Amino acid sequence: MIDFHCHFDLFPDPAAVRDECERRAMYVLSVTTTPSAWKNTAALAADSKRIRTGLGLHPQLAHERAHELELFDRFVSETRYVGEVGLDGTPEFRKHWQVQLVVFEHVLEKCQARGGRVLSVHSRRASTAVLDRLERYGGAGTAILHWFSGSLRDVDRAVELGCWFSVGPAMLGSENGKKLVQRMPSERILTESDGPFAQLNGQAVMPWHVERAIHELSAIWLLPPAKVIKTIEDNLRSLLERHA
């Protein structure tokens, strides 16, 4: 199984979650929310062949941590994964919009200058602005739009721009989420948990709960779960070959 967006460092016991992912032979992208968290979080999986750590600066923290862009610049040459980054247009964070733009554009510019990265991108209530920046910085790499909640038209535009999508059980628990996934090309979809932020029945989603997303995709794609798993694994292989 594949969890292409979770937050190891924010679970109460990150090492235990890592160990369980290893036991289950999962492929995991552990994203960070600040550059200062990247070194220690990456160290959690330093000996793992299946777990990688993204260098991030979350848009909800941009106004507090913009000064960490210097750290981002220092570390970005050490990883091919960047995330969680992006923009957040919800009312609570819209007042920091200009700082978010500065941070996100800086991140994209640095990724572009280094030949491109695999990017896990946040775009809640900011789909148009995120896609505008991805189009402007076309060489920044391959953007995987995490828990995408834009319009069907936004999905079409994202596909045209070469974006991918990561979808999880929380997203697929809504009718709108299912409708969006039906529009997404199956060859550009990866599974995610977004744990521990995402919750189901009041409990944090764990990386291995992506199995629930597999069953939802099975119903949407009219394929048996085994074929869905193979499709997701083939997708990951294709993505990594592009960024070898």
SVG drawing of the C-alpha trace seen along z (x, -y; Angstrom):
<svg xmlns="http://www.w3.org/2000/svg" viewBox="-22 -40 44 48">
<polyline fill="none" stroke="black" stroke-width="0.4" points="0.0,0.0 1.0,-3.6 0.5,-6.7 1.8,-9.6 0.9,-12.3 1.0,-11.9 2.7,-13.7 4.8,-11.3 6.2,-14.0 2.7,-15.0 1.6,-11.6 1.9,-11.1 4.5,-8.3 6.1,-8.8 8.6,-5.9 5.7,-3.5 3.9,-4.6 7.0,-4.3 7.7,-0.8 4.1,0.3 4.5,-1.1 7.7,0.8 6.1,4.0 3.3,3.6 5.9,2.9 4.2,-0.4 5.5,-3.1 5.1,-6.5 5.8,-10.1 6.1,-11.8 5.6,-15.5 6.7,-18.3 5.0,-21.6 8.2,-23.6 11.8,-23.4 13.1,-23.3 11.2,-20.0 12.7,-18.3 16.0,-17.1 14.6,-15.2 11.7,-13.9 13.9,-12.6 16.1,-11.0 13.1,-8.8 13.2,-7.1 16.9,-7.3 17.3,-3.6 14.1,-2.9 13.9,-1.9 10.2,-2.7 9.7,-5.9 10.7,-9.4 10.4,-12.8 9.2,-15.9 10.6,-19.3 7.7,-21.6 6.4,-25.0 2.7,-24.7 0.6,-27.7 -1.2,-27.9 2.2,-28.6 3.6,-30.8 3.0,-34.0 4.8,-32.6 7.6,-30.7 8.5,-32.7 11.9,-33.4 12.6,-29.6 12.8,-30.0 16.6,-30.2 16.5,-26.7 14.4,-25.6 17.0,-26.8 19.7,-25.0 17.9,-21.6 16.2,-21.5 19.2,-20.1 19.2,-17.1 15.8,-15.7 13.7,-15.2 10.4,-15.6 8.9,-18.9 5.7,-19.2 3.5,-20.2 3.5,-23.5 0.8,-25.5 -1.9,-28.1 -4.9,-28.2 -7.8,-30.5 -10.0,-29.7 -11.1,-32.8 -8.7,-32.1 -5.7,-32.2 -6.8,-34.5 -5.6,-37.5 -2.1,-36.2 -2.5,-35.7 0.3,-37.9 2.8,-36.1 1.5,-32.8 2.1,-33.9 5.7,-35.0 6.5,-31.7 4.9,-29.5 6.4,-31.3 9.8,-31.2 9.5,-27.4 8.5,-26.9 11.3,-29.1 13.9,-27.2 12.5,-23.8 12.6,-25.0 16.2,-26.2 17.2,-22.8 15.6,-20.8 12.2,-20.1 11.0,-18.2 8.0,-15.9 5.7,-18.4 2.8,-17.6 0.6,-20.6 -2.1,-22.1 -4.8,-24.1 -7.9,-24.4 -10.1,-27.2 -7.2,-28.3 -7.3,-26.1 -7.1,-28.8 -4.2,-30.6 -2.3,-27.4 -2.8,-26.3 -1.8,-29.8 1.5,-29.5 2.2,-26.0 1.6,-27.1 4.0,-30.1 6.7,-27.9 6.3,-25.1 9.7,-23.6 9.2,-23.3 8.4,-19.6 5.4,-17.3 2.7,-18.6 0.6,-16.1 -2.5,-18.0 -3.3,-16.6 -7.0,-16.2 -8.0,-18.4 -11.4,-20.2 -11.6,-22.5 -14.2,-22.4 -14.4,-19.9 -13.1,-22.6 -10.1,-23.0 -9.5,-19.2 -9.4,-19.5 -7.0,-22.4 -4.8,-20.6 -4.6,-17.6 -3.7,-19.8 -0.9,-21.3 0.5,-17.8 -0.6,-17.6 -1.3,-14.4 -3.6,-13.8 -3.4,-12.1 -6.7,-10.9 -7.6,-9.4 -10.4,-7.9 -11.6,-11.2 -11.8,-12.8 -13.6,-9.7 -16.1,-9.7 -17.9,-12.7 -20.0,-12.7 -18.1,-15.7 -14.8,-13.9 -16.0,-10.9 -17.3,-13.1 -13.8,-14.8 -12.0,-11.5 -14.3,-10.2 -12.9,-13.2 -9.2,-12.5 -7.2,-10.2 -6.7,-6.9 -3.0,-6.9 -2.3,-10.0 -3.8,-9.1 -2.0,-8.0 -3.5,-7.2 -2.9,-9.2 -4.0,-9.3 -3.2,-12.9 -2.9,-11.5 -3.1,-12.6 -5.0,-15.7 -7.6,-13.7 -10.1,-11.9 -12.7,-9.3 -15.3,-8.7 -13.4,-11.1 -10.2,-9.1 -7.0,-10.1 -6.5,-8.4 -3.4,-6.1 -1.2,-5.4 -2.5,-1.8 -6.1,-3.2 -5.4,-4.0 -6.9,-0.5 -10.3,-2.2 -9.4,-4.5 -8.5,-1.4 -12.0,0.0 -13.6,-3.4 -11.6,-3.6 -12.6,0.0 -16.2,-1.0 -15.5,-4.2 -13.3,-2.4 -15.3,0.8 -12.2,2.8 -11.3,5.4 -9.2,4.0 -6.2,6.0 -6.2,4.3 -6.6,0.9 -3.6,1.6 -1.6,2.5 -2.7,-0.6 -1.6,-2.8 1.8,-1.0 2.3,-1.4 1.5,-5.1 4.1,-5.5 6.7,-3.7 6.0,-5.9 6.2,-9.1 9.6,-8.1 11.0,-7.1 10.3,-10.7 12.3,-12.0 15.1,-9.4"/>
</svg>
